Amino acid sequence: MENNQPIIIKRVKRFAGGHHGGAWKIAFADFATAMMAFFLVLWLLSTATPEQKLAIAGYFQDPVGFSESGSPYIIDMGGTPKLAPDKTLNPDIETSPPTPQTPDKINENDAEAAAEKIDQERLNLLLQELQNKVDQNPQLQKFKDQILFEITQEGLRIQIMDAENRPMFDSGSARLKPYFEDILLAMADTIKAVPNKISVSGHTDAQPYAGQGDFGNWELSANRANAARRALEGGGYPDDQVARVVGYASSSLFDRKNPLNPVNRRIDIVVLTKKAQREIEGEGADKPAPGAPAATPGAPGVPATPGAPGAAPGAAGKPSPSAVDPTAPMQPHELRQKLNLFEDGTLKLDEPGK
């Protein structure tokens, strides 16, 4: 029997995979562009001045307000967005070279506040350095209970005081004990690393001086302060960095409840702030320094003012080279010079005497 069933042939067409294009190249190009932009930002941050960084930060925090207060345009590139006049359209227009823009004048009060802040940071760094020196130096560790550091309105105060069986001077004299001289020599090298001047003062307890004649605790305290100054200079501290040497006798006791306590016999070394230094050197001569008794300089039994009759030898009375005219406006580069900053805004410690 013949089979007449039709034969059906199904043909399946197969196509080879086509080219997928260059999508990966686009992604790689985006990545390369992003990396280039990232490194450009890093480079700009490393080269921008502190003023430029402040301006950029102010713009991104408040673009509209910053442009209204700090610049007439949202983005100020130092020029003007206005078109130059076309003399072909109007021959009568006279063109003049553009005047360069000058930085905004810095308010003197803001500059003074910034200077005080930098001064405070410098003294805090010095305090930490001196504390580390006492903690790490075996020779000074034995006397750490007799050394006190504190930040005051005048500056960084270093107080070195007597102990019960460990006086700094021979009894009734200004002759230094060897250990006290070693303390001063060790500190002189650290203190002279900052440009601030110092004030050295001597103090006694309330025990009346047992000597004869007119010599008393006032003279003894002044002589001891001057002996400490000489020891600092022996350690390399510049003489012109001493702003004042003064004796207080027992007028400023450390322990007022016990006037005969040995801690009242002490030497104070104050690393002065620039403001206190200016007051000492003339700008505030009509007002007593903070903590000093109001008295007539040179009077018997009264701490002497530098440069006045009766002042202790070695007291300095020169005008400060860092004094500035308070009425003169300052430019940004002058502010950095006053604040003792590098171009990148970091703190700079000048060599003393310069």
Secondary structure, DSSP 8 states (H G I E B T S, - for coil): ---------------------SHHHHHHHHHHHHHHHHHHHHHHHHH--HHHHHHHHHHHH-HHHHHHHH-SSSS--SS-SS----TTT-TT-------------B-HHHHHHHHHHHHHHHHHHHHHHHHHHHHH-HHHHTTGGGEEEEE-SSEEEEEEE-BTTB-SB-TTS--B-HHHHHHHHHHHHHHTTSS--EEEEEE--SS----STT--HHHHHHHHHHHHHHHHHHTT--GGGEEEEEE-TTSS-S-TT-TT-GGGSEEEEEEE-HHHHHHHTTTTTTS--TTS----TT-TTS---TTSTT--TT------TT---TTS-B-HHHHHHHHTB-TTS-B----TT-
